[in-house]
Amino acid sequence: MARKKKQLILTQPVRKGIKAIKVRLDQRTVITLSDLKKLAFWKERYPQAEVIP
């Protein structure tokens, strides 16, 4: 007997009190960070990383 496929969730869950910070590392790559302290780590690897609204 066939099983019903699960529906894909394509959005991130909304967390109360935590705002995700989007960072563009290069032309194609965008990541989300939960804390600005982690931005320093990514700036070392990608000097042209920028925070996007």
N, CA, C and O atoms as a Tripos MOL2 file, in Angstrom:
@<TRIPOS>MOLECULE
protein
  212   211    53     0     0
PROTEIN
NO_CHARGES

@<TRIPOS>ATOM
      1 N           0.8370   -1.1720    0.0000 N.3       1 MET1
      2 CA          0.0000    0.0000    0.0000 C.3       1 MET1
      3 C           0.8880    1.2430    0.0000 C.2       1 MET1
      4 O           1.8610    1.3160    0.7500 O.2       1 MET1
      5 N           0.5560    2.1990   -0.8260 N.am      2 ALA2
      6 CA          1.3610    3.4130   -0.9660 C.3       2 ALA2
      7 C           1.1600    4.3440    0.2260 C.2       2 ALA2
      8 O           0.0740    4.4180    0.8010 O.2       2 ALA2
      9 N           2.2190    5.0450    0.5810 N.am      3 ARG3
     10 CA          2.1520    6.0090    1.6750 C.3       3 ARG3
     11 C           2.0350    7.4190    1.1180 C.2       3 ARG3
     12 O           2.5440    7.7230    0.0390 O.2       3 ARG3
     13 N           1.3670    8.2610    1.8630 N.am      4 LYS4
     14 CA          1.1990    9.6460    1.4490 C.3       4 LYS4
     15 C           2.5120   10.3990    1.6190 C.2       4 LYS4
     16 O           3.1620   10.2700    2.6570 O.2       4 LYS4
     17 N           2.9140   11.1820    0.6200 N.am      5 LYS5
     18 CA          4.1470   11.9530    0.6890 C.3       5 LYS5
     19 C           3.9800   13.1320    1.6340 C.2       5 LYS5
     20 O           2.9140   13.7450    1.6980 O.2       5 LYS5
     21 N           5.0420   13.4410    2.3670 N.am      6 LYS6
     22 CA          5.0180   14.6040    3.2440 C.3       6 LYS6
     23 C           5.1730   15.8740    2.4220 C.2       6 LYS6
     24 O           5.8880   15.8920    1.4200 O.2       6 LYS6
     25 N           4.5050   16.9290    2.8500 N.am      7 GLN7
     26 CA          4.6020   18.1960    2.1450 C.3       7 GLN7
     27 C           5.8850   18.9060    2.5640 C.2       7 GLN7
     28 O           6.1900   18.9780    3.7550 O.2       7 GLN7
     29 N           6.6390   19.4300    1.5990 N.am      8 LEU8
     30 CA          7.8900   20.1220    1.8800 C.3       8 LEU8
     31 C           7.6220   21.4860    2.5070 C.2       8 LEU8
     32 O           6.6800   22.1820    2.1290 O.2       8 LEU8
     33 N           8.4600   21.8570    3.4650 N.am      9 ILE9
     34 CA          8.3940   23.1760    4.0800 C.3       9 ILE9
     35 C           9.5440   23.9920    3.5040 C.2       9 ILE9
     36 O          10.7090   23.6710    3.7350 O.2       9 ILE9
     37 N           9.2250   25.0440    2.7570 N.am     10 LEU10
     38 CA         10.2490   25.8020    2.0480 C.3      10 LEU10
     39 C          10.6130   27.1130    2.7320 C.2      10 LEU10
     40 O          11.4060   27.8820    2.1890 O.2      10 LEU10
     41 N          10.0590   27.3850    3.8960 N.am     11 THR11
     42 CA         10.3870   28.6080    4.6180 C.3      11 THR11
     43 C          10.9500   28.2490    5.9860 C.2      11 THR11
     44 O          10.6990   27.1650    6.5110 O.2      11 THR11
     45 N          11.7160   29.1760    6.5560 N.am     12 GLN12
     46 CA         12.2820   28.9410    7.8710 C.3      12 GLN12
     47 C          11.2270   29.1660    8.9380 C.2      12 GLN12
     48 O          10.3510   30.0130    8.7660 O.2      12 GLN12
     49 N          11.2920   28.4300   10.0270 N.am     13 PRO13
     50 CA         10.3300   28.6500   11.1070 C.3      13 PRO13
     51 C          10.5470   30.0080   11.7600 C.2      13 PRO13
     52 O          11.6790   30.4810   11.8640 O.2      13 PRO13
     53 N           9.4630   30.6300   12.1990 N.am     14 VAL14
     54 CA          9.5390   31.9350   12.8340 C.3      14 VAL14
     55 C           9.8180   31.7270   14.3120 C.2      14 VAL14
     56 O           9.0870   31.0060   14.9920 O.2      14 VAL14
     57 N          10.8770   32.3600   14.8120 N.am     15 ARG15
     58 CA         11.2440   32.2350   16.2170 C.3      15 ARG15
     59 C          10.9460   33.5480   16.9110 C.2      15 ARG15
     60 O          11.2280   34.6210   16.3780 O.2      15 ARG15
     61 N          10.3830   33.4610   18.0840 N.am     16 LYS16
     62 CA         10.0270   34.6660   18.8280 C.3      16 LYS16
     63 C          11.2800   35.2960   19.4240 C.2      16 LYS16
     64 O          12.0860   34.6150   20.0590 O.2      16 LYS16
     65 N          11.4380   36.5920   19.2160 N.am     17 GLY17
     66 CA         12.5450   37.3320   19.8140 C.3      17 GLY17
     67 C          13.8680   37.2310   19.0810 C.2      17 GLY17
     68 O          14.8020   37.9610   19.4140 O.2      17 GLY17
     69 N          13.9800   36.3600   18.1020 N.am     18 ILE18
     70 CA         15.2330   36.2000   17.3620 C.3      18 ILE18
     71 C          14.9890   36.6200   15.9220 C.2      18 ILE18
     72 O          14.1470   36.0440   15.2320 O.2      18 ILE18
     73 N          15.7290   37.6260   15.4730 N.am     19 LYS19
     74 CA         15.5940   38.0770   14.0960 C.3      19 LYS19
     75 C          16.7750   37.5450   13.2940 C.2      19 LYS19
     76 O          17.9280   37.7370   13.6790 O.2      19 LYS19
     77 N          16.4930   36.8910   12.2000 N.am     20 ALA20
     78 CA         17.5400   36.3560   11.3430 C.3      20 ALA20
     79 C          18.1900   37.4880   10.5600 C.2      20 ALA20
     80 O          17.5110   38.4090   10.1060 O.2      20 ALA20
     81 N          19.4920   37.4140   10.4090 N.am     21 ILE21
     82 CA         20.2680   38.4220    9.6920 C.3      21 ILE21
     83 C          20.7580   37.7780    8.3980 C.2      21 ILE21
     84 O          21.4640   36.7700    8.4300 O.2      21 ILE21
     85 N          20.3870   38.3550    7.2730 N.am     22 LYS22
     86 CA         20.8150   37.8170    5.9800 C.3      22 LYS22
     87 C          22.1350   38.4620    5.5800 C.2      22 LYS22
     88 O          22.3090   39.6770    5.6780 O.2      22 LYS22
     89 N          23.0600   37.6210    5.1260 N.am     23 VAL23
     90 CA         24.3950   38.0800    4.7280 C.3      23 VAL23
     91 C          24.6980   37.5200    3.3470 C.2      23 VAL23
     92 O          24.5490   36.3210    3.1110 O.2      23 VAL23
     93 N          25.1240   38.3880    2.4350 N.am     24 ARG24
     94 CA         25.5390   37.9540    1.1000 C.3      24 ARG24
     95 C          27.0480   37.7630    1.1310 C.2      24 ARG24
     96 O          27.8030   38.7190    1.3100 O.2      24 ARG24
     97 N          27.4820   36.5040    0.9520 N.am     25 LEU25
     98 CA         28.9110   36.1980    0.9860 C.3      25 LEU25
     99 C          29.5770   36.5120   -0.3480 C.2      25 LEU25
    100 O          30.6530   37.1090   -0.3890 O.2      25 LEU25
    101 N          28.9440   36.1140   -1.4150 N.am     26 ASP26
    102 CA         29.4350   36.4400   -2.7490 C.3      26 ASP26
    103 C          28.2230   36.6490   -3.6470 C.2      26 ASP26
    104 O          27.1040   36.7930   -3.1540 O.2      26 ASP26
    105 N          28.4300   36.6670   -4.9270 N.am     27 GLN27
    106 CA         27.3530   37.0040   -5.8560 C.3      27 GLN27
    107 C          26.1700   36.0290   -5.7700 C.2      27 GLN27
    108 O          25.0200   36.4320   -5.9440 O.2      27 GLN27
    109 N          26.4540   34.7480   -5.5030 N.am     28 ARG28
    110 CA         25.3920   33.7450   -5.5090 C.3      28 ARG28
    111 C          24.9700   33.2510   -4.1310 C.2      28 ARG28
    112 O          23.8950   32.6660   -3.9990 O.2      28 ARG28
    113 N          25.7790   33.4680   -3.1080 N.am     29 THR29
    114 CA         25.5640   32.8270   -1.8280 C.3      29 THR29
    115 C          25.0100   33.7910   -0.7890 C.2      29 THR29
    116 O          25.6050   34.8310   -0.5100 O.2      29 THR29
    117 N          23.8640   33.4320   -0.2210 N.am     30 VAL30
    118 CA         23.2440   34.2010    0.8570 C.3      30 VAL30
    119 C          23.0270   33.2470    2.0280 C.2      30 VAL30
    120 O          22.4760   32.1600    1.8550 O.2      30 VAL30
    121 N          23.4620   33.6570    3.2250 N.am     31 ILE31
    122 CA         23.2630   32.8480    4.4200 C.3      31 ILE31
    123 C          22.4810   33.6550    5.4410 C.2      31 ILE31
    124 O          22.3970   34.8790    5.3360 O.2      31 ILE31
    125 N          21.9130   32.9810    6.4220 N.am     32 THR32
    126 CA         21.2310   33.6650    7.5110 C.3      32 THR32
    127 C          21.9630   33.3760    8.8110 C.2      32 THR32
    128 O          22.3440   32.2380    9.0880 O.2      32 THR32
    129 N          22.1510   34.4130    9.5930 N.am     33 LEU33
    130 CA         22.8210   34.2980   10.8860 C.3      33 LEU33
    131 C          21.8430   34.6700   11.9920 C.2      33 LEU33
    132 O          20.9510   35.4970   11.7970 O.2      33 LEU33
    133 N          22.0190   34.0570   13.1450 N.am     34 SER34
    134 CA         21.1440   34.3760   14.2650 C.3      34 SER34
    135 C          21.7610   35.4400   15.1670 C.2      34 SER34
    136 O          21.0780   36.0010   16.0240 O.2      34 SER34
    137 N          23.0560   35.7220   14.9770 N.am     35 ASP35
    138 CA         23.7440   36.6440   15.8690 C.3      35 ASP35
    139 C          24.7990   37.4190   15.0780 C.2      35 ASP35
    140 O          25.4790   36.8510   14.2230 O.2      35 ASP35
    141 N          24.9340   38.7100   15.3640 N.am     36 LEU36
    142 CA         25.9350   39.5290   14.6650 C.3      36 LEU36
    143 C          27.3580   39.1380   15.0410 C.2      36 LEU36
    144 O          28.2880   39.4390   14.2930 O.2      36 LEU36
    145 N          27.5520   38.4810   16.1710 N.am     37 LYS37
    146 CA         28.8930   38.0550   16.5690 C.3      37 LYS37
    147 C          29.4670   37.0410   15.5830 C.2      37 LYS37
    148 O          30.6830   36.9630   15.4080 O.2      37 LYS37
    149 N          28.6130   36.2840   14.9540 N.am     38 LYS38
    150 CA         29.0560   35.2790   13.9940 C.3      38 LYS38
    151 C          29.4730   35.8880   12.6650 C.2      38 LYS38
    152 O          30.1100   35.2270   11.8440 O.2      38 LYS38
    153 N          29.1130   37.1490   12.4550 N.am     39 LEU39
    154 CA         29.4770   37.8290   11.2160 C.3      39 LEU39
    155 C          30.9900   37.9940   11.1010 C.2      39 LEU39
    156 O          31.5340   37.9360    9.9980 O.2      39 LEU39
    157 N          31.6680   38.1970   12.2150 N.am     40 ALA40
    158 CA         33.1330   38.3550   12.2020 C.3      40 ALA40
    159 C          33.8140   37.1080   11.6350 C.2      40 ALA40
    160 O          34.7930   37.2200   10.8970 O.2      40 ALA40
    161 N          33.3040   35.9290   11.9720 N.am     41 PHE41
    162 CA         33.8550   34.6750   11.4500 C.3      41 PHE41
    163 C          33.7550   34.6280    9.9300 C.2      41 PHE41
    164 O          34.7070   34.2510    9.2470 O.2      41 PHE41
    165 N          32.5930   35.0130    9.4080 N.am     42 TRP42
    166 CA         32.3810   34.9720    7.9650 C.3      42 TRP42
    167 C          33.1520   36.0710    7.2490 C.2      42 TRP42
    168 O          33.5450   35.8950    6.0950 O.2      42 TRP42
    169 N          33.3780   37.2040    7.9120 N.am     43 LYS43
    170 CA         34.1610   38.2920    7.3090 C.3      43 LYS43
    171 C          35.6110   37.8710    7.0950 C.2      43 LYS43
    172 O          36.2540   38.3480    6.1590 O.2      43 LYS43
    173 N          36.1390   36.9880    7.9410 N.am     44 GLU44
    174 CA         37.5040   36.4910    7.7610 C.3      44 GLU44
    175 C          37.6140   35.6750    6.4750 C.2      44 GLU44
    176 O          38.5830   35.8070    5.7280 O.2      44 GLU44
    177 N          36.6320   34.8480    6.2280 N.am     45 ARG45
    178 CA         36.6620   33.9820    5.0430 C.3      45 ARG45
    179 C          36.2090   34.6930    3.7750 C.2      45 ARG45
    180 O          36.7150   34.4200    2.6860 O.2      45 ARG45
    181 N          35.2570   35.6040    3.9220 N.am     46 TYR46
    182 CA         34.7130   36.3580    2.7940 C.3      46 TYR46
    183 C          34.7910   37.8490    3.1300 C.2      46 TYR46
    184 O          33.8450   38.3930    3.7010 O.2      46 TYR46
    185 N          35.8930   38.5200    2.7910 N.am     47 PRO47
    186 CA         36.0620   39.9340    3.1510 C.3      47 PRO47
    187 C          34.9920   40.8570    2.5520 C.2      47 PRO47
    188 O          34.7350   41.9280    3.1010 O.2      47 PRO47
    189 N          34.3760   40.4670    1.4550 N.am     48 GLN48
    190 CA         33.3740   41.3290    0.8280 C.3      48 GLN48
    191 C          31.9580   40.9860    1.2670 C.2      48 GLN48
    192 O          30.9970   41.4210    0.6320 O.2      48 GLN48
    193 N          31.8110   40.2120    2.3450 N.am     49 ALA49
    194 CA         30.4770   39.8700    2.8530 C.3      49 ALA49
    195 C          29.7620   41.1210    3.3070 C.2      49 ALA49
    196 O          30.3700   42.0170    3.8930 O.2      49 ALA49
    197 N          28.4510   41.1830    3.0320 N.am     50 GLU50
    198 CA         27.6720   42.3690    3.4080 C.3      50 GLU50
    199 C          26.3130   41.9470    3.9340 C.2      50 GLU50
    200 O          25.7350   40.9650    3.4710 O.2      50 GLU50
    201 N          25.8090   42.6940    4.9030 N.am     51 VAL51
    202 CA         24.4880   42.4520    5.4580 C.3      51 VAL51
    203 C          23.4550   43.0400    4.5190 C.2      51 VAL51
    204 O          23.5800   44.1890    4.0960 O.2      51 VAL51
    205 N          22.4340   42.2590    4.1890 N.am     52 ILE52
    206 CA         21.3960   42.7490    3.2920 C.3      52 ILE52
    207 C          20.0890   42.8540    4.0720 C.2      52 ILE52
    208 O          19.8500   42.0660    4.9880 O.2      52 ILE52
    209 N          19.2410   43.8210    3.7180 N.am     53 PRO53
    210 CA         17.9740   43.9950    4.4540 C.3      53 PRO53
    211 C          16.9580   42.9240    4.1480 C.2      53 PRO53
    212 O          15.8540   42.9460    4.6930 O.2      53 PRO53
@<TRIPOS>BOND
     1     1     2 1
     2     2     3 1
     3     3     4 2
     4     3     5 am
     5     5     6 1
     6     6     7 1
     7     7     8 2
     8     7     9 am
     9     9    10 1
    10    10    11 1
    11    11    12 2
    12    11    13 am
    13    13    14 1
    14    14    15 1
    15    15    16 2
    16    15    17 am
    17    17    18 1
    18    18    19 1
    19    19    20 2
    20    19    21 am
    21    21    22 1
    22    22    23 1
    23    23    24 2
    24    23    25 am
    25    25    26 1
    26    26    27 1
    27    27    28 2
    28    27    29 am
    29    29    30 1
    30    30    31 1
    31    31    32 2
    32    31    33 am
    33    33    34 1
    34    34    35 1
    35    35    36 2
    36    35    37 am
    37    37    38 1
    38    38    39 1
    39    39    40 2
    40    39    41 am
    41    41    42 1
    42    42    43 1
    43    43    44 2
    44    43    45 am
    45    45    46 1
    46    46    47 1
    47    47    48 2
    48    47    49 am
    49    49    50 1
    50    50    51 1
    51    51    52 2
    52    51    53 am
    53    53    54 1
    54    54    55 1
    55    55    56 2
    56    55    57 am
    57    57    58 1
    58    58    59 1
    59    59    60 2
    60    59    61 am
    61    61    62 1
    62    62    63 1
    63    63    64 2
    64    63    65 am
    65    65    66 1
    66    66    67 1
    67    67    68 2
    68    67    69 am
    69    69    70 1
    70    70    71 1
    71    71    72 2
    72    71    73 am
    73    73    74 1
    74    74    75 1
    75    75    76 2
    76    75    77 am
    77    77    78 1
    78    78    79 1
    79    79    80 2
    80    79    81 am
    81    81    82 1
    82    82    83 1
    83    83    84 2
    84    83    85 am
    85    85    86 1
    86    86    87 1
    87    87    88 2
    88    87    89 am
    89    89    90 1
    90    90    91 1
    91    91    92 2
    92    91    93 am
    93    93    94 1
    94    94    95 1
    95    95    96 2
    96    95    97 am
    97    97    98 1
    98    98    99 1
    99    99   100 2
   100    99   101 am
   101   101   102 1
   102   102   103 1
   103   103   104 2
   104   103   105 am
   105   105   106 1
   106   106   107 1
   107   107   108 2
   108   107   109 am
   109   109   110 1
   110   110   111 1
   111   111   112 2
   112   111   113 am
   113   113   114 1
   114   114   115 1
   115   115   116 2
   116   115   117 am
   117   117   118 1
   118   118   119 1
   119   119   120 2
   120   119   121 am
   121   121   122 1
   122   122   123 1
   123   123   124 2
   124   123   125 am
   125   125   126 1
   126   126   127 1
   127   127   128 2
   128   127   129 am
   129   129   130 1
   130   130   131 1
   131   131   132 2
   132   131   133 am
   133   133   134 1
   134   134   135 1
   135   135   136 2
   136   135   137 am
   137   137   138 1
   138   138   139 1
   139   139   140 2
   140   139   141 am
   141   141   142 1
   142   142   143 1
   143   143   144 2
   144   143   145 am
   145   145   146 1
   146   146   147 1
   147   147   148 2
   148   147   149 am
   149   149   150 1
   150   150   151 1
   151   151   152 2
   152   151   153 am
   153   153   154 1
   154   154   155 1
   155   155   156 2
   156   155   157 am
   157   157   158 1
   158   158   159 1
   159   159   160 2
   160   159   161 am
   161   161   162 1
   162   162   163 1
   163   163   164 2
   164   163   165 am
   165   165   166 1
   166   166   167 1
   167   167   168 2
   168   167   169 am
   169   169   170 1
   170   170   171 1
   171   171   172 2
   172   171   173 am
   173   173   174 1
   174   174   175 1
   175   175   176 2
   176   175   177 am
   177   177   178 1
   178   178   179 1
   179   179   180 2
   180   179   181 am
   181   181   182 1
   182   182   183 1
   183   183   184 2
   184   183   185 am
   185   185   186 1
   186   186   187 1
   187   187   188 2
   188   187   189 am
   189   189   190 1
   190   190   191 1
   191   191   192 2
   192   191   193 am
   193   193   194 1
   194   194   195 1
   195   195   196 2
   196   195   197 am
   197   197   198 1
   198   198   199 1
   199   199   200 2
   200   199   201 am
   201   201   202 1
   202   202   203 1
   203   203   204 2
   204   203   205 am
   205   205   206 1
   206   206   207 1
   207   207   208 2
   208   207   209 am
   209   209   210 1
   210   210   211 1
   211   211   212 2
@<TRIPOS>SUBSTRUCTURE
     1 MET1         2 RESIDUE 1 A MET
     2 ALA2         6 RESIDUE 1 A ALA
     3 ARG3        10 RESIDUE 1 A ARG
     4 LYS4        14 RESIDUE 1 A LYS
     5 LYS5        18 RESIDUE 1 A LYS
     6 LYS6        22 RESIDUE 1 A LYS
     7 GLN7        26 RESIDUE 1 A GLN
     8 LEU8        30 RESIDUE 1 A LEU
     9 ILE9        34 RESIDUE 1 A ILE
    10 LEU10       38 RESIDUE 1 A LEU
    11 THR11       42 RESIDUE 1 A THR
    12 GLN12       46 RESIDUE 1 A GLN
    13 PRO13       50 RESIDUE 1 A PRO
    14 VAL14       54 RESIDUE 1 A VAL
    15 ARG15       58 RESIDUE 1 A ARG
    16 LYS16       62 RESIDUE 1 A LYS
    17 GLY17       66 RESIDUE 1 A GLY
    18 ILE18       70 RESIDUE 1 A ILE
    19 LYS19       74 RESIDUE 1 A LYS
    20 ALA20       78 RESIDUE 1 A ALA
    21 ILE21       82 RESIDUE 1 A ILE
    22 LYS22       86 RESIDUE 1 A LYS
    23 VAL23       90 RESIDUE 1 A VAL
    24 ARG24       94 RESIDUE 1 A ARG
    25 LEU25       98 RESIDUE 1 A LEU
    26 ASP26      102 RESIDUE 1 A ASP
    27 GLN27      106 RESIDUE 1 A GLN
    28 ARG28      110 RESIDUE 1 A ARG
    29 THR29      114 RESIDUE 1 A THR
    30 VAL30      118 RESIDUE 1 A VAL
    31 ILE31      122 RESIDUE 1 A ILE
    32 THR32      126 RESIDUE 1 A THR
    33 LEU33      130 RESIDUE 1 A LEU
    34 SER34      134 RESIDUE 1 A SER
    35 ASP35      138 RESIDUE 1 A ASP
    36 LEU36      142 RESIDUE 1 A LEU
    37 LYS37      146 RESIDUE 1 A LYS
    38 LYS38      150 RESIDUE 1 A LYS
    39 LEU39      154 RESIDUE 1 A LEU
    40 ALA40      158 RESIDUE 1 A ALA
    41 PHE41      162 RESIDUE 1 A PHE
    42 TRP42      166 RESIDUE 1 A TRP
    43 LYS43      170 RESIDUE 1 A LYS
    44 GLU44      174 RESIDUE 1 A GLU
    45 ARG45      178 RESIDUE 1 A ARG
    46 TYR46      182 RESIDUE 1 A TYR
    47 PRO47      186 RESIDUE 1 A PRO
    48 GLN48      190 RESIDUE 1 A GLN
    49 ALA49      194 RESIDUE 1 A ALA
    50 GLU50      198 RESIDUE 1 A GLU
    51 VAL51      202 RESIDUE 1 A VAL
    52 ILE52      206 RESIDUE 1 A ILE
    53 PRO53      210 RESIDUE 1 A PRO
